[in-house]
Amino acid sequence: MVKIDEQACIGCGACTDVCPQEILYLDDSVCKVSDNSKCQSCGDCKDACPMDAIEVS
């Protein structure tokens, strides 16, 4: 499961580029999760985020 800290997100898109399940997208320059049930908790998005705005569980 992915949780985005929308206050910390700068909308760079680094997380959306690396998500193998393609569940992350940008909406008004903030990352959003389209379907958390598809998340495999790989952590690629968390590793890619320069603002440490993503938690994966």
Secondary structure, 3 states (H helix, E strand, C coil): CEEECCCCCCCCCHHHHHCCCCCEEEECCEEEECCHHHCCCCCHHHHHCCCCCEEEC
